[in-house]
């Protein structure tokens, strides 16, 4: 078990005391981080004691302790998985060489870019979710939001540590810039567009944590293969925390579905108007939200053909999802992969070099994983005896990146005209009226054990506590 030193000003398991220059730089960054948290962290949360999970080791079997703590006093820090002195590079042009402990000079710019882009998503999601606490459907859900927020803050620390330790002055400047950009700000937005989208309601939040945090899982898994050992060790630990974020999303949507199906059976109707009047979110609206969040998220994987992806793989900076389980030469020379393009009003496949299609490979792995969770939601509907199925839209639907950007495609994968898209897009994506209706349901419920009408209680509480446990002690 790799324990974490909590006696330090900055908790860590990387012997920060042995590098005085680095320690001093991070201690200078820390007040700026807290200032960012005060400005952009969860609104109205100051003074509350929240039942939070804090890492005490990086052992996945027993790495967390629970207790009530004020979020501003949360012990953010730097936690890396234990290193392996004999670890070898297992893909790309450097296959078989010793993993790097320092950044090779020729890969410095690309590696910095990867770390900055990943780091930028962490504070962005906190900013996107800043106001959600004001409309929480229960104390249990509010606590889950806060847990995600503090862990995203720690993931920011993880990336800033790498920037400070391995990239000198450039890294320190990038660390400051991570606190200066703002989600959705016109003049200085976050790097990736999905992290500039608003998260205005809790259905959006649950979809975001299911779909967009799942993108985080796949990106972190690819980085956990990196030949740069400190990055691999950092992201492996981050994945332990990321799993909880996806659980919040999957179980949250499942509970919304559960409550809707309950009311459908009570009223013996699937009439959207009657269900909305009863204060629950109808299944077609859930499908439109799913379509939106899925399509926005798969754009995060980048263009379907990418020379950058080829470079990142060949140079050993970023592997594939579960690289070690794949049976090939791990260099991909001469291999091909099929990607989609629109031609003469049809979607057709074309073969491209596998190295250039690695974004598409990762996107396809992500889609398989996403579909599995959607099928679990369908089991809730099926169990209620309701003949309706949720499904992920075609991967060409509503795309704004790569060869499919701007091509009008239905959720079923048919290329449609501009006129048909204009006439039907409100069937496929949340309309202004849909969003206004969902927003109208958002009212704060904070009594222990009470839940908003539109969502079912969870099956069990956090850390084996009862559902009506006092997860938050309000100031």
N, C-alpha and C positions, 0 to 999 in steps of 0.2 A: 504494500500500500504506500503510495507516494503522498505523504501528508503535506498540508499547507501551513505555512507559518503565519499565524494571525497576530503575533506580537509586533509585527512590522507595521509601519504606517501604511504601506501598500502590501497587503497579503500576497504571498507568492510561494511557489515551490521551485524557483529558478535561482536561488542564492543571490538575490538582488544585492545583499550587503557586500558581496565581493566585487561589485562593479560600482564604485562610488559615483563616477561620472553619469552613468545610466540612471542610477537611483536618484541623483539630484535632478536630472532632466525630467524624469517621470513625476517627481514630487512637485516640480514647477508646473507640469501639465495638469496635475490633479485638481487644483482650485478652479482651473478653467473648465474642466469636466463638470465639477459640481455647480459652477455657474450656469453651464449649459443645461444641466438637469433641472435647476431651479427655474430656468426660463422656459424649457421645452418638455420637461418631464410631465408625468400625469397631473392634470389640473385638479386642484382641490384635495391633494393627497397629503400635504404637509401636516405633520402632527399625528397622523393615524399610525397605530401599531398594527402591522400586517403580519399574518402568519406565513412567513417566507421560508423557502428552502435555501440553505447556504452550503456551498461546497466545503467539505472538510478534508477531502482527499480526492484524487483523480481515479480511484478504484471504482469502476462502474457498479460493483456489487454493494458498495456501502459508502458512497461519497458525499452524502448530504445529511444535514441536520435541520430540523424545523424549529421555529420559534417566532414569537412576535417581535418585530423590529420596525423602527421607523425607516422608510425607504431611503431617506437621505443618508442614514447611518449604515446602510447595507455595505458589507465589506467586499467591495469590488476589488479585483486583483488580477494576477497573472498566473495561470495554471496550465502547465504543459503535461501531457502524458509522459511517462518515463521513457528515457532514450534507450536505444540499442546500439552499442558501440560498433557492432558488426553489421549494422543494416546496410544493404546494398541497393543501388538504383535498379529498379525492376522493369523499366520500360524506356523507350526512346533511344537516342544515339549514344547515351552514356550507360546503357544496360550493363550490369555486372560491376560497375565501379562503386567505390564507397560513397554512401550518401553524403551530401555536403552539410557541413556545420556552419559555413560562412557562404555569403553570396558570391558566386563567380562573377567577376567584373563584366563579362560580356553579356550576362543575363540580368544585370542589375535593373535596367529600366523596365523590362517586361515584368520582372518579379515584383517590383514596387507597384506597378500598375495593377497587377492582380490583387495585391494586398490592400491597396487603397480602395479599389472597387468593392471588394468584399467588406472592408471596414465601413464604407460609406452607407451600406444597407442597414447597418445595425442601429445607429442613432436615427436614421430616417424612419424606421418603423415605429420607434418611440414617438417621434414627432407626428406621424400619421395617426397614432392612437391617443394623442394627448387629451382629447376631450371626451373619450368614451366613458370614463369613470363617472361622468355626470349623468349618464343614462343607463347604468348597469342594471341588468335584469335580476340580479341577486347579489348578496354578499359573497357567495361562493364564486360567482363569475368575476366579480370585481377583484377578488384575491388572485384569480388566475391571470387576469390582465396585468396586475401589478407584478406578479412573478415573471411573466414574460418580459415586461419592461425592464426590470433590474437585470435579467439575464442578457437582454440585448445590450444593455449598458456594459456588462462584463465582456461581451463579445467585442465591443468596441475597444476595451482595454487590451484584449488579446492581440488585436491587429496593431494598435498603437505601440505596444511593447516591441513587436517585430520591427516596426518602422524606426523606432528610437534606437534599438540595439544594433540593427544591421544596415541602416541607411544614413547614418550621420545627420548632418544639417538638413539635407533633403528630407529625410524621414521625420525630423522634428517639425519642419514646415508643413509636411503633409498631415501630421498629427493635429496641428492647429487648424488646418483647413477642414478637417473632418468635423470640427465643432462649429465652423463658420457657415457651411452650407446649410440650407433649410429645405425640408420637404415642401414642394409646391411653390417655392419662392421664385418669382420670375427672374430676378437678377442673379441669384446664386443658388440654383436648384440642386437637388441630389443627382448623382451621376446617371442612375438608371430610371427610366420613365415610370416604371411600375411603383417606384418609391416616391413619386411625386403625386400619385393619385390620392385623393382624400379617402379616409376610412370613416364615413359619416355615421354609421350605425352598427349595431352588433351583428347583424347578419353578414355585413361586409367584413367585419372583424373575424368571424368564424370562418368565412370563405378564405380570407387572406391567410389566416394561420394554417388552414388545411392546404391550400394550393401554393401560396407564395413562400411560406416557411418550408414547404416540401422542396421548392427550388433551392432553398438554403441547404437542405439536407444533401441534395445531389451535388451542388457546387462544393460543399465542404468535403463530401466523400471523394470528389475528384482531386481536391487540394490535399487531402490526407494521404494521397499516393505520392505527393511531391518528392522530388530528389532533394529539395531543400528541407533538411530534417526538422529544424525548428517550426516551419510552417506545418509540416505533417503532424507533428506532435501537438501543436496548438489546436488544429482543426479537429483532431480525433477527440479531444476533450469537449470542444464546443458541440460536437454531435450528440453527446450525452444530454446536454441541455436542450438542444433543438427538438429532441423527441417529445418533450413535454409540450412544446408549442404546437406541434402537429396533433397531439392528443387533444388539446383544448379545441382546435378547429374541428377535428373529426367528431368528437363527442358533442360539441356545441351544435353543429348542424344536425346531428342525429337526434338531439333533444328537441330541436325546432320541428323536425319531421314528426317525431313521436307525438308532440302536442297537437300538431295539425291533424294527424290521422285520428287521434282521439276525438277531436271535435267533429271531424268528418263523419265518424261513426255515430257520435251522439246525435248529430243533426240529420244523419242519413242523407248527406248531400256532398256533391263535389262542385257546387255552384260557387264561383269565385266571389261574387258579390256577397252571398250569405256568409261565407267563411270570413271575409274581411270584416263584415259587420259583427261577427262573433269575436273579432280581435286576434285572429291567427293568420299566419302567412301561408297563402295557398301554394300548392305544389308547382303550378306553372311559373309563379314568381320565383320560387326557389331555383327552378331550372334556368331561368334567365340570369339570375345572380351567378349560378354555377358557370354558365357560358361565358360571362364577362370575366370572372376571376381566373378561370382556366386559360382563356385566350390571352389575357394580359400577361399571365405568368409564363406561358411557354415562349413568349417573345423574349423573356429574360435570358434564354439560352443563346441568343444571338443569331446571326445570319446562318442559313443552312450550309453555305459554303464559306469557309473562313480560313484565310492564310494565317491569321493570328492563332487560331485553334491548332493548326498544323505545327506552327512554331512552338507553341507552349508544350505540346506533346513531345515533339522530337527533341527539344532541349531538356525535357525532364521536369518542367515546372508544374505541369498539371496533367494527371492521368485520366483514365476513364473510371466510371463508377465500377467498383469492385474489380479493379485491374487484375489483381492477383488470382481471381477465379476464372479469368478468360483463357481460353486455350488457343493461342496463336503466337506469333513471334514477338509480340509486344513492341514491334517497330513499325508494323503495318505497311511495309514496302510492297508495292504492287497490288495492294488490296483495294477494293472499291465498296461503295455504299450507295444506296438509292435515295435520292432526294426528289421532292416534288417541285414542279414548275407549272405555270399556266401557259397553255399553248392552244391557240385557235378555240378559245372558249371552253377548254377542258383542262382538268388536272392530269398531268402525265408524269411518270417517273423518268429520271435519267440517272445514269451511273456516273459517279465522280470519285476521285481518289479518296479512300477512307480517311487519310490524314486531314484533308480539307473538309470532311463532313463530320468531324468529331462533335461539333455543337449539336448536329442533328442526331447523332448516336446518343448523346446524353439526354436530349429532349425526348427521344423515343423511350429510353429507360424510365424517364420521369413519367411519361404518359401511362406506361404499364402500371406503375406504382399508384398513380392517381386513380386509375380505373378501378383498382382493387378496393379502394376506400369507398368509391361511389357505389360499388356493388354491396358493400356493407350497409350503406344507407338504404339501398333498395330492399334489403332484407327486413328493415324496420317497416317499410311500406307494405311489403308482402305479408309480414306477420299480422298486420292490421287488416288484411283481406282487401286491400284497395288495388284496383287494376291500373297502376301508374308506375312508370319507371323513369328514374333520372338517368341521364347519360352524358358523358363528356362529348362536346362537339368535335367535329372533324378538325384535325390539326391545322388545316388551312383557313379555318373560320376566324374572321376578325383579327387578321395579322397585320402588324405594322413594322415588322423587321424582315429583312432578307428578300428572297425572290418573290415571296407571296405577299409582300407589303402592298396594301391597297387593292388587292384582288378581291372582288366581292364574291364570297362563297357562303352558302347556307350551312347550318350546323350539320346537315347530312353529307356535305362535301360536294354539292353541285355549284358550279360557277353560275352566278346570276347577273343580270343586267343592273346598271345603276338604278333604273326605274323600279325593278323588283326589290332591290335592297332598300330603297327609300320607302317603299310601300310596306315592307315586312320587317324591318329591323327591330321594331318595337315588339314583335312576336319573339324575337331571338335574344335581345339584350334588354336589361332593365330600362323602362321608360321613366320619364320625369314623374309620371303618376305613380309608378311602382315605388320609386325611391321615396316619394312624399308619403305614400301609405306606410311603408316600413318605418320611416322616420316618425310617423304619428304614433307608433306603438312604443316608441322608446321613452319609457318613464323610469325614474330611478327607484329600485326596490332594494333596501339595505337591511331590513329586519332579518335576523338569523332564521334560516329555514323557510323564508318566503321567496316566491318566484313570480316574475311577471307572467301574465296570462298566456303569452305567445310561446313560452318555452317550458319543457318538462324539467323536473328536478333530475339531478344525476343519480345514477344507481348507487354510488357510494361517494363519500367525502374524500378530502385530501389526506394522505398519510394515515389512513384508517380512522380518521376522525368522522363523527356523524355528520350528515348533511347539514344539520342545523347548528353546527359548531360555530363559535364566535371567531370567524376567520379574520375579522377586522375590528379593532377597538377604536372607534371614532373619537377624535380629539374633542 
